[in-house]
Amino acid sequence: MDWNERIQAMDEAAWKKVNIAGGIVLGLVVGAVLFFLSDYAEFGPYAFMGAVVLALFVPRFVQSRVDRSVHVGQIAMLFTLAACMGVYIVYPLLMK
């Protein structure tokens, strides 16, 4: 049984859990690329472009490959990215 058949065989509740987990992981990866790699001078401009490419095209690619909606995962990614942004803003303020 290949991946696409396994995904198609999942019920909606299981797919939603996988979708949320994938969105959280992708949000953490995008946050790491955007906020940690951009601190290095040689990666700065490329980090932003990489984060945008990951955030926009990975969910579209997955949705086209599995023929199921990844909207819930995109929302989870946005909330995770917002949390990363909050940590990135608040952490230096607390360390002063």
Z-matrix of the N, CA and C atoms (Angstrom, degrees):
N
C 1 1.445
C 2 1.535 1 108.19
N 3 1.320 2 116.97 1 122.09
C 4 1.453 3 119.62 2 -179.15
C 5 1.530 4 110.74 3 -86.22
N 6 1.345 5 116.49 4 176.54
C 7 1.461 6 121.61 5 -174.47
C 8 1.514 7 112.66 6 -61.33
N 9 1.324 8 116.53 7 -42.70
C 10 1.463 9 119.55 8 -177.60
C 11 1.525 10 111.35 9 -63.63
N 12 1.318 11 117.45 10 -40.00
C 13 1.462 12 120.53 11 177.83
C 14 1.525 13 110.99 12 -66.44
N 15 1.325 14 117.37 13 -38.73
C 16 1.470 15 120.37 14 177.62
C 17 1.527 16 110.70 15 -64.14
N 18 1.314 17 116.44 16 -41.94
C 19 1.463 18 119.96 17 -179.73
C 20 1.521 19 110.54 18 -67.61
N 21 1.305 20 117.55 19 -41.31
C 22 1.462 21 120.65 20 178.84
C 23 1.524 22 111.39 21 -66.56
N 24 1.332 23 117.37 22 -28.69
C 25 1.460 24 121.00 23 -179.47
C 26 1.532 25 112.80 24 -79.79
N 27 1.334 26 117.31 25 -13.52
C 28 1.473 27 120.50 26 -179.83
C 29 1.522 28 110.84 27 -69.59
N 30 1.325 29 115.43 28 143.44
C 31 1.457 30 118.66 29 172.15
C 32 1.540 31 108.51 30 -78.44
N 33 1.305 32 116.77 31 172.42
C 34 1.463 33 120.90 32 -174.30
C 35 1.530 34 112.67 33 -64.35
N 36 1.329 35 117.42 34 -37.15
C 37 1.466 36 120.08 35 -179.45
C 38 1.530 37 111.15 36 -65.45
N 39 1.322 38 117.17 37 -43.20
C 40 1.465 39 120.84 38 178.86
C 41 1.527 40 110.54 39 -67.42
N 42 1.333 41 117.22 40 -41.08
C 43 1.458 42 120.67 41 178.83
C 44 1.530 43 110.42 42 -63.86
N 45 1.329 44 117.12 43 -36.88
C 46 1.456 45 120.30 44 179.22
C 47 1.526 46 110.37 45 -65.52
N 48 1.331 47 117.73 46 -40.68
C 49 1.465 48 121.11 47 178.10
C 50 1.526 49 111.37 48 -64.17
N 51 1.325 50 116.75 49 -44.17
C 52 1.465 51 120.76 50 177.98
C 53 1.522 52 109.97 51 -64.09
N 54 1.311 53 115.98 52 -40.33
C 55 1.458 54 122.10 53 179.62
C 56 1.526 55 111.09 54 -62.20
N 57 1.324 56 117.39 55 -44.80
C 58 1.464 57 121.57 56 179.39
C 59 1.527 58 110.50 57 -66.32
N 60 1.317 59 117.10 58 -43.82
C 61 1.472 60 120.15 59 179.02
C 62 1.527 61 110.91 60 -61.93
N 63 1.327 62 116.73 61 -43.81
C 64 1.463 63 120.09 62 177.51
C 65 1.514 64 112.21 63 -63.96
N 66 1.321 65 117.08 64 -38.60
C 67 1.455 66 120.92 65 178.13
C 68 1.516 67 112.19 66 -65.09
N 69 1.326 68 116.78 67 -39.70
C 70 1.467 69 120.44 68 178.30
C 71 1.522 70 110.42 69 -65.82
N 72 1.322 71 116.77 70 -44.42
C 73 1.470 72 120.32 71 179.19
C 74 1.529 73 110.04 72 -62.74
N 75 1.326 74 117.06 73 -45.76
C 76 1.458 75 119.95 74 179.76
C 77 1.526 76 111.33 75 -64.52
N 78 1.331 77 117.68 76 -37.89
C 79 1.457 78 120.78 77 176.54
C 80 1.518 79 112.20 78 -63.22
N 81 1.324 80 117.25 79 -39.86
C 82 1.461 81 120.44 80 176.96
C 83 1.522 82 111.79 81 -66.87
N 84 1.325 83 116.72 82 -39.18
C 85 1.466 84 120.23 83 178.24
C 86 1.528 85 110.25 84 -65.95
N 87 1.328 86 117.04 85 -46.18
C 88 1.464 87 120.69 86 179.28
C 89 1.533 88 109.78 87 -63.23
N 90 1.315 89 117.84 88 -41.73
C 91 1.458 90 120.98 89 177.48
C 92 1.519 91 112.04 90 -62.33
N 93 1.317 92 117.10 91 -41.76
C 94 1.465 93 120.63 92 178.40
C 95 1.526 94 110.93 93 -64.48
N 96 1.320 95 116.72 94 -43.69
C 97 1.462 96 119.89 95 178.73
C 98 1.525 97 110.25 96 -64.49
N 99 1.305 98 116.49 97 -44.38
C 100 1.459 99 120.67 98 -175.26
C 101 1.526 100 112.65 99 -70.61
N 102 1.313 101 118.00 100 -43.14
C 103 1.460 102 119.77 101 -171.52
C 104 1.520 103 114.27 102 -98.76
N 105 1.321 104 118.74 103 -31.39
C 106 1.456 105 118.84 104 -177.09
C 107 1.520 106 112.42 105 -93.48
N 108 1.314 107 117.82 106 -40.48
C 109 1.460 108 119.09 107 178.83
C 110 1.521 109 112.23 108 -73.83
N 111 1.320 110 117.69 109 -25.57
C 112 1.461 111 119.48 110 -179.33
C 113 1.527 112 112.15 111 -71.94
N 114 1.333 113 117.96 112 -13.97
C 115 1.463 114 120.83 113 177.01
C 116 1.524 115 112.35 114 -71.80
N 117 1.307 116 117.22 115 -21.48
C 118 1.460 117 120.98 116 178.61
C 119 1.517 118 109.00 117 -88.90
N 120 1.310 119 116.81 118 132.79
C 121 1.465 120 121.80 119 -173.21
C 122 1.524 121 112.17 120 -61.04
N 123 1.317 122 116.74 121 -37.46
C 124 1.465 123 118.49 122 -176.47
C 125 1.530 124 112.98 123 -75.98
N 126 1.345 125 118.21 124 -18.87
C 127 1.454 126 121.33 125 -179.65
C 128 1.528 127 113.59 126 -103.93
N 129 1.321 128 118.78 127 -9.59
C 130 1.456 129 123.44 128 -171.40
C 131 1.513 130 116.00 129 -45.84
N 132 1.335 131 118.42 130 -65.03
C 133 1.468 132 118.89 131 -177.65
C 134 1.526 133 112.56 132 -67.47
N 135 1.316 134 116.61 133 -32.61
C 136 1.461 135 120.19 134 -178.31
C 137 1.527 136 111.40 135 -73.99
N 138 1.327 137 116.63 136 -27.75
C 139 1.466 138 120.10 137 179.03
C 140 1.525 139 110.47 138 -65.04
N 141 1.318 140 117.05 139 -42.36
C 142 1.464 141 119.53 140 179.08
C 143 1.525 142 110.89 141 -64.72
N 144 1.325 143 116.54 142 -44.97
C 145 1.469 144 119.61 143 178.65
C 146 1.525 145 110.95 144 -63.19
N 147 1.320 146 117.12 145 -40.03
C 148 1.455 147 120.53 146 178.26
C 149 1.517 148 112.45 147 -64.50
N 150 1.333 149 116.35 148 -40.03
C 151 1.462 150 120.27 149 178.53
C 152 1.524 151 110.91 150 -64.71
N 153 1.335 152 116.94 151 -41.67
C 154 1.463 153 120.61 152 179.15
C 155 1.524 154 110.55 153 -65.25
N 156 1.308 155 116.90 154 -42.69
C 157 1.468 156 120.40 155 179.27
C 158 1.521 157 110.30 156 -62.69
N 159 1.334 158 117.13 157 -44.86
C 160 1.463 159 119.98 158 178.64
C 161 1.526 160 111.66 159 -62.42
N 162 1.324 161 116.57 160 -46.26
C 163 1.467 162 120.33 161 -175.52
C 164 1.519 163 112.61 162 -68.63
N 165 1.314 164 118.04 163 -31.98
C 166 1.461 165 120.37 164 -176.92
C 167 1.523 166 113.43 165 -91.46
N 168 1.318 167 116.52 166 -44.33
C 169 1.454 168 118.25 167 -168.68
C 170 1.521 169 115.24 168 -93.61
N 171 1.325 170 118.82 169 -26.41
C 172 1.472 171 119.52 170 178.76
C 173 1.533 172 111.06 171 -64.13
N 174 1.349 173 119.92 172 -48.53
C 175 1.472 174 117.88 173 177.66
C 176 1.530 175 113.13 174 -62.07
N 177 1.324 176 117.12 175 -38.55
C 178 1.473 177 119.71 176 177.91
C 179 1.516 178 111.50 177 -64.21
N 180 1.336 179 116.55 178 -40.85
C 181 1.458 180 120.55 179 178.74
C 182 1.520 181 110.92 180 -64.04
N 183 1.324 182 116.33 181 -45.41
C 184 1.471 183 120.08 182 -179.99
C 185 1.525 184 110.21 183 -63.00
N 186 1.327 185 116.87 184 -43.37
C 187 1.466 186 119.70 185 -179.26
C 188 1.524 187 111.33 186 -63.48
N 189 1.315 188 117.21 187 -38.00
C 190 1.466 189 119.18 188 179.46
C 191 1.527 190 111.53 189 -71.19
N 192 1.329 191 117.33 190 -30.20
C 193 1.463 192 120.27 191 -178.66
C 194 1.525 193 113.02 192 -79.44
N 195 1.333 194 117.67 193 -34.70
C 196 1.465 195 119.70 194 -174.38
C 197 1.525 196 113.05 195 -101.77
N 198 1.310 197 118.33 196 -9.40
C 199 1.471 198 123.01 197 179.03
C 200 1.528 199 112.94 198 57.35
N 201 1.329 200 115.53 199 36.56
C 202 1.469 201 121.72 200 174.05
C 203 1.514 202 108.18 201 -137.31
N 204 1.310 203 115.99 202 155.42
C 205 1.458 204 121.07 203 -177.47
C 206 1.528 205 111.08 204 -71.21
N 207 1.321 206 116.06 205 138.65
C 208 1.464 207 121.63 206 175.80
C 209 1.528 208 110.33 207 -116.26
N 210 1.323 209 116.01 208 24.19
C 211 1.465 210 121.04 209 -177.19
C 212 1.527 211 112.10 210 -60.95
N 213 1.315 212 117.40 211 -41.41
C 214 1.468 213 120.91 212 179.47
C 215 1.532 214 109.94 213 -64.56
N 216 1.309 215 116.94 214 -37.73
C 217 1.459 216 120.77 215 177.16
C 218 1.516 217 112.25 216 -66.14
N 219 1.330 218 116.90 217 -37.34
C 220 1.463 219 120.10 218 176.97
C 221 1.523 220 111.00 219 -65.30
N 222 1.312 221 117.40 220 -38.97
C 223 1.462 222 120.61 221 177.37
C 224 1.526 223 110.03 222 -65.57
N 225 1.335 224 117.31 223 -42.19
C 226 1.468 225 120.76 224 177.36
C 227 1.530 226 110.26 225 -62.77
N 228 1.336 227 117.20 226 -38.07
C 229 1.455 228 121.00 227 177.70
C 230 1.526 229 110.50 228 -63.48
N 231 1.328 230 117.29 229 -42.66
C 232 1.464 231 120.40 230 -179.87
C 233 1.531 232 111.44 231 -64.59
N 234 1.325 233 118.01 232 -43.35
C 235 1.461 234 120.44 233 178.08
C 236 1.524 235 111.22 234 -64.01
N 237 1.328 236 117.14 235 -40.13
C 238 1.459 237 120.68 236 178.39
C 239 1.519 238 110.87 237 -66.40
N 240 1.319 239 116.62 238 -41.23
C 241 1.464 240 120.13 239 177.55
C 242 1.525 241 110.97 240 -65.07
N 243 1.323 242 117.69 241 -37.71
C 244 1.468 243 120.92 242 176.16
C 245 1.533 244 110.45 243 -64.74
N 246 1.327 245 117.48 244 -39.16
C 247 1.460 246 120.68 245 177.15
C 248 1.523 247 110.66 246 -65.22
N 249 1.328 248 117.37 247 -40.98
C 250 1.468 249 120.86 248 176.32
C 251 1.525 250 110.54 249 -61.11
N 252 1.326 251 116.38 250 -41.34
C 253 1.453 252 120.66 251 179.02
C 254 1.528 253 110.42 252 -64.35
N 255 1.319 254 116.90 253 -41.44
C 256 1.457 255 120.65 254 177.45
C 257 1.514 256 112.11 255 -61.88
N 258 1.316 257 116.73 256 -43.33
C 259 1.458 258 120.92 257 178.03
C 260 1.529 259 109.98 258 -64.23
N 261 1.326 260 116.68 259 -41.05
C 262 1.464 261 121.14 260 -179.78
C 263 1.526 262 111.66 261 -63.82
N 264 1.320 263 117.36 262 -32.80
C 265 1.466 264 121.51 263 179.56
C 266 1.519 265 111.23 264 -82.57
N 267 1.319 266 118.20 265 -44.18
C 268 1.467 267 122.02 266 -172.10
C 269 1.532 268 112.03 267 -79.57
N 270 1.303 269 119.05 268 -36.05
C 271 1.459 270 121.32 269 -175.61
C 272 1.536 271 113.20 270 -56.53
N 273 1.336 272 119.94 271 -48.87
C 274 1.471 273 118.13 272 178.06
C 275 1.532 274 113.07 273 -63.79
N 276 1.312 275 118.07 274 -31.57
C 277 1.453 276 120.55 275 178.45
C 278 1.526 277 111.60 276 -67.37
N 279 1.318 278 116.35 277 -35.74
C 280 1.461 279 120.47 278 179.90
C 281 1.526 280 112.57 279 -76.79
N 282 1.317 281 117.66 280 -22.67
C 283 1.463 282 121.53 281 -177.38
C 284 1.514 283 113.15 282 -87.54
N 285 1.335 284 118.27 283 -1.98
C 286 1.479 285 120.25 284 179.34
C 287 1.491 286 111.26 285 -80.60
